[in-house]
Amino acid sequence: MFSQCHDVTDAPLVSVIIASYNHARYIEQSVNSVINQTYSNIELLVIDDGSKDESPEILKRLQQLHGFDLRFQANKGLACTLNDAISRARGDLIVPFGSDDIMLPHRIATQVEYMNGKPEVGICSANIETIDQNGQVMGPREQRNRNLPFRRLDFDDLFLDRKPGPMAATLMLRREALDKVGGFNPNIRLEDVYIELAISHAGYYIDVLGEVLAQYRDHPSNTFKNGRFMVDNVLRTYEIFRDHPHYEKVCMKFRNSMVLKYSNRDKALAREILADVPVKYWNRKTLRGLWRLITA
């Protein structure tokens, strides 16, 4: 198992988990960004979740070079894969990391230092820089999450969308908080949204550092580009917290945003979403989306 372990008597062990699926083009950069961290007490667990491309061969070669924990399995999905890996991981801090993203070298060191002495913080996140398929930094319009200031979020901040939320590519989870909520939910396929809401609902804070600590890769197969998947799974996630007094308003606010977002990209989907929004919940986004549907 890969583990950087020198001069670490007081440094907590950080378990980085990469679930790899058909990212042969990106996986080597992702793994190397963990190997090259300045922080010294890391264990890396990589699981290939039934890739059909060249990922397994690349990972075998990297494992021979660096000695990290590598396992192969038939496709089980990300939530189950993460839960299995967490059960094997030894760290008190858990970092699920995308097989297409890149950590900046000081990422783990910065977050460990911040989490130290803050047991109330269940998740530490940070800003991201967006890169394209070729690793080139994208233009200002794609850098919405690069220069945001520090923020501390509780459950209502996240659920009611009162502050910008954490970035999935920079999540560091306290194991104690993960254990308290029972890990990831296998029935929810937006793993990051669920775990953020679950851990904050359990009473922990999410602190988002105002600096860039990872590069997020924008490419055609990003999950967020699948509109129907996003709408269905966000609403399924919200339903878990349906006892919240503003649950219905939260769902309708989200639907209105999706009507506007997909009124140009996927008119059929936008019309389906609009049909589920009673007129009393319409807002400016609804009307703008409706105008696009009528005129475009």
N, C-alpha and C positions, 0 to 999 in steps of 0.2 A: 504494500500500500504506500502510495506517495504521501510523505509527511515531512515537512520541513521542521526539524526539531532541534535547533541549537539555541542556547541561551533563552530558554522559554520557561524558566521555573515559575514565573508569576504571570505568564501570558496564557489566557484561556485558549483551549483548542477550538478551532473553527472548522466545521465540517462543510465543505463545498460540494454540492450535489449537482451534477450535470446529467440530465436525461436527454439523450441524443436520439433524434428521429429524422432521418433523411436530410441531414445538413452536412453532407460531405464537403461542400464548398467552403463551409465556415468552421467546422468543428475543430480543426487544428489551431486556429487563432484563438478560439474560445478556451481550449485546454491550456494553451501556452500562456494565456493571460493570467491564469490561476497559478501555474508553475512559477511565473516570474513575479509574483507578489513580493513586496518588501517585508511583509509580515512573515514570521518564521514558523508559527505553530499551526499548520494547516494540514488536514487530511482531505484528499480529493477522492470522491466516489463518482465514477462515471458508469451510466447504465445505457446501453443501446437498446432502445425499445422497439426492436423488430424492423430496423432500417432495411430498405430494399436497394439502397445505393451503395457507394463505396465506403460509407462511414465505418463499418466494422474493420476493414483492412487498415484504414488510417488510425483508428483507435488502438488496434493491436500493436502497430508500429510505435505509437506514442507511449503506450504502456510499457513496452520493452525498454524504452529510453528513460522513463521517469518512475516507473514502479507504482503507479497509483492503482487503486482498487477498480477493476474493470469487470463488468458482468454483461452478459447478453441474455435477452429474453424475447419471447413472442410478444407482440404488441399488447400492452395492458392499459395504456393511457397514462397521462402525466400524474394525476392524483395518486393512483395506486403505486406507481413507480416511486414517487417521492416518499410516500408513507413507508414503503419497504426499505428504502435507503435510510430514512431517518431512524428506523428501528435498529439498523446496523451501525449507524454513525455514533461516534464517541464524544462529539463536541457539545459544549453548552450553548454554542451559537451556531445556527444552521443557515447556510446560504444556498438557496436553490438558484441555479444560474442557467440562462438560456444557452443552448449549443450554437447559437448564431450571434451572440453578443460578446463584447470584449470588456474586461475589467481594466481600469487604469491601475498602474503598478502599486499605488499607495492606497487603493480602495479598502482592503481588509484592515490594514493598520489604522486608518482613519476612523472606521466605524467601530472597531474594537475599543479604541481609546475613548470614543464618545460614549459607548454603552457602559463602560466601566463605572460602577458606583451609581447606576440609574436603574434600579430594579423595576421601577414603574414603567419603563420603556420596553414594550414587547416587540416592537419592530423599529429598526433604524433603516432609513432610506436616504436617497440623495438625488441630485439632479443628473440628467443624462445628456449626452451629445448624440445626435442622430447621424448615422452613416448610411451609405447606400450599399448595394450588393458588392461593390468593389472595394469597400472600406473607405471611400472618400467622404469627408464631412459634407453634409448637405447644407443647403442655403438657409438664410435667416428664417424663411417662412416655415421650415421644418424643425426649427430649434425652439419650440414653444416651452420646453421643459429644461432649458439650459441655465437660465439666469434667474430662476425663482428664488426668493429669500427663504431662510429657515422658517419652518412652521411646525407646531406641535398640534396633532389631531387627536380628538377623542372620537367616540363612535358617531355622535351626531354631526361632527364636522365632516366626517366621511360620508355617512348615509344621506345627509341633507345637502351634500356638495357645497359646504360653506367655505372650504379652502381647497387649493389644489392638492390632489392626493399623491400618494407615494408612487415611485416608478418601479415597475416589476423587475427591471434589470439591476436594481440596487438593493433589493430586500435582504436584510440580515434579521433573522428571527431568533428570539430567545427560546431555547428549548422548553423552559418552564411554561412559557405561554402556549407553545405548540401542544404540549402535553395537556394543558388545562382545557383546550378546545377539542382535543381528540385528533389532532392532525388535520390533514386535508380531507375534504369530503369527496369520495369517489363518484358521487352523483352530480357534482358540479364541475363543469369543464373549464370554467374561468377560475383557475386555481388561485391566482393572485388576488382577485377581487374578493373571493370568498374568505381567504385566510386573513386578509386585512380587516374585513368587517367582523369576523369571528373573534379575532384577538382583541380588537378595540371594544367589542361588545362585552368581552370578559373583564373589562376594566383597565386594560393596559393602554398606554399612549403609543402613538406612532409619531416618531420624530423624523423629519425630513431635513437633511443638511442642505445648506444653500451653496453647494459646490458640485461640480461634475465629477462623478466617480466611475462612470461606465459609459460605453458607447453602445447605443441601441441600434440594431441593424434593420433598416427599412427595406423589405423585399416583397415580391408578389405573394408569397405564401404566409405573410404575417396573419395571425389569427384575427386581429382587429379589422382586417379587410374583408372578412366574411360577414356580411351584414346580418343575415338571418341567424347565423350562429351567435353573434354578439347580442342581438336583441333577445333571443330565446334564453340564453344563459345568464345574462344580467338580470332579467326578470325572475328567472328561477332562483337566482341567488338572493334577490331582494325578498322573495317569498318566505325564505327562512326566517326573516325578521319582520313578518307581517303583523306582529303584535305591537309594533311601534305606532304611536298615534298618528304619525304622518306617512304611514306606509303607502296609502293610496296616492297621496300627492307626489311622493317620490317616484312612484311608478309612472304617473302621468307626466311629470316633468321629463323623465327619461324618454318616454314615448314621443313627446313633442320634439325633443332634440333629434331623435332618430327620423321623424317625419321630415324635418328640414334637411338633415344630413343626406338622406337617400332620395329626396325629391328630384335630384339630378342624376344620381348614380344608379338607382334601382327603383323605378317608379312603381312597379308592382308591389314591392315590399313596402314602400312609403304609403301606398293606399291601404294595404292591410293593417299597418300600424295605426293610421289615421282612423280607421273604422273602430278601433278599440279605445278611442279618446272621446268621451262625452263632451259636448259643446261647452259645458260649464268649466272644463279644464283647458280649453284652448287658450293659447297665449300668442305672443308675437311670432315665436318660432313656428307655431302651427300655421298661422296665417301666411307667413313667408313661404313655408313649404307648400301650402295649398295653392298659392299664387304660381309657384313654379310648376306644380302639377297641371294647372289649367293652361298656362301660357307657353310653357317650353315645348 
